[in-house]
């Protein structure tokens, strides 16, 4: 239904940033139409003040200002000719895909459930001399291995499995008996609530 004189949002141009509303969008358009750069600059600073008040934030002003200036540039479709006090990333740069992150370390892991850090610890254990420091690192590594096995829901989670994997992934350098590993293991009742005595 069209009623003469009524102006619906559905018939208006779509807002670039809906959070700021149509009034601020119109301010930006008026700012773009100003004839001199000096006038546009002053107007843009006033718009930033209005934007800051329109949407309160817990961020500090120092952290928030770059975001507000970027939003202003975005609302003007990056066509507002002013001297921005912060660096503005234009749309053509935003569209560029970032470089792929190399995952070369993942290839060296025979199993994924222990994770990259545990395999780095295996490498460190291979080169460490025998002594209390290496024994301490063995126990820390073994405890984390046990937790990892539990998190991944492995069928066999016990000290025998951990001792076997320690020997396997350190190329036989770390040979420990399961009973020598000093970390707490949760039994089959882990996570179950204790029944109250009546």
N, C-alpha and C positions, 0 to 999 in steps of 0.2 A: 504494500500500500504506500503510495507516494502522497504526502501532504505538502502542499506548497509552503515554503518558508521553514520547514523542518530540515535539519541537517544531521544525518545519522553517521556514526563512525564507520558503518559498513560501506558507505559511499565515498568516504574520504581516502586519501592516500595512506597506505600502510605505514605505521610507525617503524622506524629502524630500531629503536630501543623502547619497548613498551613501558619499562619500569619508570621512566621519567615523565611519561604522559604527553599529551598533544600540545599543551601550552609551552613546554620547554622546547619541543620540536619546532613550534612556530617561532619561538625566540631565535633559535639557531638559523632558521630560514631568513628572518629579518636581518640578523647579523651578517649573513652572507651577502645580502643585498646592499649593505652600506657602501658608500662610494670610496672611502679612503681606508687604508690599512690601519691607521691610527684609531679611527672610529671602530673598526672591526675588532681591534685588539682590546680596546676598553670594554666593548660590548661583550666579548668572549669571556673576559675576567668576571664581569657581572653575572653572566650565565653560569659560570663555574660555582659562584657563591650560592646561586639559587639551587643548583643541582646538589650541592653539599647539604643544604638545609632540607631539601625535598626528601632525600633518602639518608637518614642518620646512619652512622656506622660506628662500630667500636674501634675501627682502625685508627691509628694515629694519622694526623694530617699529612705528615711526611710520606707515609705509605699510601695514603688514599689519593693524593693529588695527581700522580701519574695516571691512575685509572680514570679519574674524572676527565682529564684532558684527552685521554684516548677515546672515551665515550663521546665527548664533544666532536672530535674528528670523525668518529663513526656516524654520528647523527647528521653531519654535514656531507656524508658520503666522501669524506676526505677532500672536499673542495673549498673549505674555509681557508682563505689566504691570510694567515696571521703568523706571528712568531711564537711557536709553541715553546713553553718553558721546559718541556720534557721531550725525550725522543719518541716520535710516533712511528709505529711499524705500519706501513701501508699495506693495503689488501693484496697487492701483487707479491709482497714478501711473505705474507701470512699463508698464501696459497702454496708456497714451496714446501715440498715434503722434506722432513729432516732426514739426515743420513741414517742408514741402518746401523744399529748397535751390534758390534761383533760379539758373538758368544763362543769364542774359540775355546774357553775353558770347559764348556759343557761337553766337548767331544772327548775329553780325557776321562770322563767319569763313567766307569763301567755300570754303575747303578745310580739312579737319580734320588732314591729315598734318603741318602745321607746328605746330599747337597754339596755345593762347591767348597764351603768353609771346612767341612770335615775332611774332604780330600786334600785340602791345603794342610791340615793338621797331620794327615798321614805322611805327606811329603816332609814336613818338619821333623816328625818322629824318626823317619829313615836316616836323617843326618845328625840327630842328636846323640851325644855320648851317653853311655849308661850312667845312671845316678838318680838322686832324688827328684831333680827337675823333670827328667824324662818320665819317671814313674808317676809324678803328679799330672803331667800332660796326658799320659796313657789313661789315667782314671777319668780325667775331664772328658777326653775324647770318647772313651767307652760309655760314660754316662749319657753323653749327647747322642751317641749311636743308638743306645737303648731307647731313649725318648723318641728318636726319629722312627725307629722300627714300630713303636707303639702307635705313633701318630698316623703312620701309613697303614696300620691295621695288618701287619705281617702275621702270618699264621704261627711262626716260631719266634717268640720274643723271650730270650733267656740269655744268661751270661755265656753259655756255650756258643751261641750264634755270634755274639759280640766278639768273643775271643777268637773265633774262627775267622771272622771278617777282618779283625785287626791284623792277624798274621797274613791273610790273603792280600789286603790292600797296602800293606807296608813291605811287600815282597819278602815276607818271612823275617824281617828285622825284629818286629815285636812279637815275641812268643810268651804268652802268659797263660797260666792255668785259670779257668773260669772262677775258681774260688779265691784267686788272688785279687780279682777286681773288686774295688771297694766303692760301691755305690748302691743306693737303695733300689730295690726292685719291688714294684707293687704286685701283689698276688692276684689271683683270679677274682677276688672280691673288690678290686679297685673300682671306685665310683659308686659302689652300692651303699645304701644307707643302713646303718646298724638298727636292728629291731630293738624297740624299747622293751624293757622287762616290765611285765604286768605285776 
